[in-house]
Structure formats: structure tokens, C-alpha cells
């Protein structure tokens, strides 16, 4: 399976109905972030994101991530994990949704000129309180897709100048495009974890 095979899709909103519609209207690339525009610990994840546009990367992941988890649906429903104390597949998916909502909020704050430092969060506490394992996989996938549509709608509506706006998050300086690339890189990292640690236990043949 290829990670980024689909053609980029633009989303716009019809003024009267408020419905989301597809559009071929061109949009300027976000550009890749420079050092100092994201957390140092995220450098390797961001380097794994192909291309020079965070919005395109997130749009492609919107197609690939559901495919990855649906291919492992049976393992997800039975609570597969690769070691004691590690997240299940459903907990990984729920974590991706939580992380995206938080990063989208951070993006919004920076684009609107927020000058206060934004806090971090305890991902393990969030996963525990999310109780993702009790929910059907398709329910979590629907939430993931709805969250991604909201994120892409926000990002595609930003003026070009907004992508380089800076702020401070959880102890590090970052830009709007740095946060967007961070979000895509973080999701790709979990793809690698699923492929390398969960997939061999679920299916000897692989995806």
C-alpha cells in the first residue's frame, strides 16, 4: 500500500447551505518548516512527511489511516497490543484524534495572534480517560474523519501569511506550518509502529 497516492482534494463551503463541497481551486503550498519552527523532538517525524505542503500530507493521511485500521479491524476489536501496558489499536486511533484536536487548537491560537504559551498534555492520561477500547472501531474512524475534515477546513481557509506566524507551545517555539507538519509526522510515526509491531502479530502476510 502506498502512503501518498491520491490526488489532493480542496474543500470549500457553499455560502448559502454551509455544505462542504469539493473544488479544484489552487492553493499556495505551506512550505516545509525550518529548524526553530517546531519541537526538536519532532524533527525525525517531520522529515518523514513527503512534499512541501502540510495540507496535502494531512489530506492523503485522511485516506490512508482509515485503510490501515480497517485492514486490522479484527485485531483491533479483540484488543491486540504488542506488549503488556502498551496501547491497543483502538487506543492508538483515539490518541490520534485527541492529538489532532489539541494541535488544531494550537494552530488556531497562533493564527489568531495568541502571545501566551500554550500548555502540553499527558497523552497517557487522555488515553486512559478516553476509554477507546469500549467503542466500535467504525465509531472511532468516523470521529477521526470528522476531526480531519474540521482541521483541513481550518487550514485551507488560512491566509498565506498565517503559516509563518510563531508562538510558544509546551516549552518550545513553533510556527503554524511547523505544528501542521508535526501533526502529519506524528500520525506517520504511529503508522510505522502499527506496521512494525502490531501487524506481524495480526497477520503474518502483512498489508
Phi and psi in degrees as a GROMACS rama.xvg file:
@    title "Ramachandran Plot"
@    xaxis  label "Phi"
@    yaxis  label "Psi"
@TYPE xy
-92.3609  144.849  UNK-2
-76.1804  -38.3359  UNK-3
-133.477  73.2206  UNK-4
-105.97  -19.133  UNK-5
-80.2394  158.654  UNK-6
-79.2197  136.485  UNK-7
-56.7287  143.642  UNK-8
-119.885  135.599  UNK-9
-99.3551  145.013  UNK-10
-118.815  132.818  UNK-11
-133.922  172.121  UNK-12
-120.132  129.012  UNK-13
-68.6736  126.897  UNK-14
-57.8698  -39.0245  UNK-15
-83.6554  -45.6449  UNK-16
-88.2369  -26.4762  UNK-17
79.9768  4.66348  UNK-18
-77.1839  147.439  UNK-19
-76.8413  134.567  UNK-20
-133.895  155.002  UNK-21
-83.6308  147.508  UNK-22
-145.641  149.601  UNK-23
-98.3022  12.2311  UNK-24
-63.119  127.863  UNK-25
-69.4942  156.198  UNK-26
-141.56  141.444  UNK-27
-70.4289  139.313  UNK-28
-62.1945  147.081  UNK-29
-70.0609  -27.2207  UNK-30
78.3096  151.006  UNK-31
-78.0148  145.164  UNK-32
-73.5198  148.301  UNK-33
-89.3699  165.044  UNK-34
-55.1076  140.182  UNK-35
94.352  -6.80916  UNK-36
-101.657  6.07093  UNK-37
-159.567  168.589  UNK-38
-63.6566  138.537  UNK-39
-59.9289  -35.7044  UNK-40
-66.3854  -17.4656  UNK-41
-93.1501  2.26819  UNK-42
-57.4663  -46.3924  UNK-43
-66.1066  -38.7614  UNK-44
-64.5892  -43.7151  UNK-45
-65.9952  -36.3028  UNK-46
-62.8094  -24.8267  UNK-47
-81.5039  -9.82429  UNK-48
-79.9828  120.896  UNK-49
-75.9214  156.255  UNK-50
80.8067  -176.434  UNK-51
-120.913  22.5019  UNK-52
-137.417  113.128  UNK-53
-64.2431  -34.2984  UNK-54
-66.4331  -43.5138  UNK-55
-60.6284  -43.5891  UNK-56
-60.3579  -44.7975  UNK-57
-67.3921  -34.7403  UNK-58
-65.5991  -40.0646  UNK-59
-67.8938  -39.5421  UNK-60
-64.1232  -30.3682  UNK-61
-60.1565  -26.501  UNK-62
-88.184  -40.4856  UNK-63
-78.5156  -40.9566  UNK-64
-59.4337  -49.205  UNK-65
-58.1996  -36.5634  UNK-66
-63.5966  -40.9581  UNK-67
-61.3183  -48.049  UNK-68
-73.1707  -33.7718  UNK-69
-67.8455  -32.5204  UNK-70
-66.0953  -20.9223  UNK-71
-114.052  27.8379  UNK-72
-59.0602  -43.9372  UNK-73
-63.9635  -43.4302  UNK-74
-65.6107  -36.5003  UNK-75
-65.449  -42.8696  UNK-76
-68.4057  -28.5236  UNK-77
-91.6449  5.82732  UNK-78
78.3264  34.185  UNK-79
-59.4844  135.422  UNK-80
-142.858  159.305  UNK-81
-93.1447  -10.1561  UNK-82
-161.927  156.851  UNK-83
-59.8291  133.204  UNK-84
85.9675  -5.93288  UNK-85
-88.1179  157.33  UNK-86
-65.2489  149.213  UNK-87
-79.2086  170.785  UNK-88
-61.0105  -38.9773  UNK-89
-66.0524  -36.4133  UNK-90
-67.6761  -35.6182  UNK-91
-62.2877  -46.5279  UNK-92
-63.6212  -43.9062  UNK-93
-61.7844  -37.6968  UNK-94
-63.6637  -40.0541  UNK-95
-60.6253  -39.3728  UNK-96
-67.0669  -47.0463  UNK-97
-58.0285  -46.9701  UNK-98
-61.6426  -41.142  UNK-99
-65.7389  -42.0672  UNK-100
-61.1678  -41.0231  UNK-101
-68.7419  -43.929  UNK-102
-68.1579  -33.4363  UNK-103
-64.6671  -39.118  UNK-104
-63.4705  -43.4399  UNK-105
-61.1271  -43.6835  UNK-106
-57.6266  -47.7248  UNK-107
-58.5905  -45.4586  UNK-108
-59.2582  -45.7524  UNK-109
-66.3382  -39.9657  UNK-110
-65.0551  -27.9387  UNK-111
-92.9907  9.16546  UNK-112
84.9718  20.8591  UNK-113
-60.3219  130.22  UNK-114
-111.257  2.13745  UNK-115
-90.9136  149.661  UNK-116
-70.1355  135.756  UNK-117
-92.0974  143.998  UNK-118
-78.875  164.068  UNK-119
-88.1241  -169.966  UNK-120
-150.285  155.867  UNK-121
-91.118  102.407  UNK-122
-64.2298  -33.6325  UNK-123
-69.7714  -39.4423  UNK-124
-64.7329  -42.137  UNK-125
-62.6892  -42.4721  UNK-126
-64.3723  -40.5127  UNK-127
-64.6148  -43.6597  UNK-128
-77.2288  -17.7344  UNK-129
-70.987  -24.6465  UNK-130
49.1612  47.1224  UNK-131
-68.1044  -27.1675  UNK-132
-66.6723  -21.4177  UNK-133
-81.6811  -10.3478  UNK-134
-97.7826  146.858  UNK-135
-61.5981  146.48  UNK-136
-57.8359  -42.8952  UNK-137
-63.7897  -30.6828  UNK-138
-65.3037  -44.2336  UNK-139
-66.2879  -38.1653  UNK-140
-66.2374  -36.9455  UNK-141
-63.8822  -39.3616  UNK-142
-67.1888  -41.3139  UNK-143
-57.6042  -48.6545  UNK-144
-64.5581  -40.9435  UNK-145
-64.1569  -39.6286  UNK-146
-65.1712  -41.1281  UNK-147
-66.7892  -39.7386  UNK-148
-59.6455  -42.9167  UNK-149
-62.8506  -42.0135  UNK-150
-63.8438  -47.3306  UNK-151
-65.03  -36.7586  UNK-152
-63.2126  -42.0728  UNK-153
-61.3664  -49.7505  UNK-154
-67.7434  -38.1563  UNK-155
-73.1831  -14.8495  UNK-156
-92.5161  -0.0225458  UNK-157
-76.71  142.042  UNK-158
-69.4411  155.359  UNK-159
-55.8394  -38.4819  UNK-160
-66.1003  -21.7706  UNK-161
-68.3112  -27.4169  UNK-162
-64.0014  -25.9131  UNK-163
-100.356  4.87315  UNK-164
-66.9953  140.236  UNK-165
-111.01  158.026  UNK-166
-161.22  -170.368  UNK-167
-127.899  130.309  UNK-168
-132.742  121.369  UNK-169
51.3696  39.0934  UNK-170
92.7711  2.8718  UNK-171
-135.251  153.718  UNK-172
-84.9257  145.401  UNK-173
-156.328  165.538  UNK-174
-113.91  170.573  UNK-175
-61.41  -46.9513  UNK-176
-68.9968  -29.6804  UNK-177
-63.1042  -42.0944  UNK-178
-65.7117  -39.0321  UNK-179
-66.0927  -42.6297  UNK-180
-66.9804  -36.7184  UNK-181
-58.6171  -43.8648  UNK-182
-60.6719  -46.158  UNK-183
-66.7652  -42.1525  UNK-184
-65.1288  -38.1135  UNK-185
-62.2044  -41.9112  UNK-186
-66.0378  -40.6319  UNK-187
-64.5137  -35.2435  UNK-188
-61.6887  -41.6277  UNK-189
-69.8634  -29.2333  UNK-190
-59.7791  -44.9171  UNK-191
-63.8724  -40.7505  UNK-192
-62.1882  -44.8537  UNK-193
-61.6953  -45.4686  UNK-194
-65.1903  -41.4292  UNK-195
-85.592  -31.2458  UNK-196
-112.61  -30.8506  UNK-197
-96.6927  -43.5962  UNK-198
-56.9967  -44.6563  UNK-199
-59.7417  -29.3619  UNK-200
-79.6829  -24.667  UNK-201
-91.8457  -35.0208  UNK-202
-153.198  111.937  UNK-203
-58.9938  -28.2188  UNK-204
-77.4673  -24.8461  UNK-205
80.5854  177.217  UNK-206
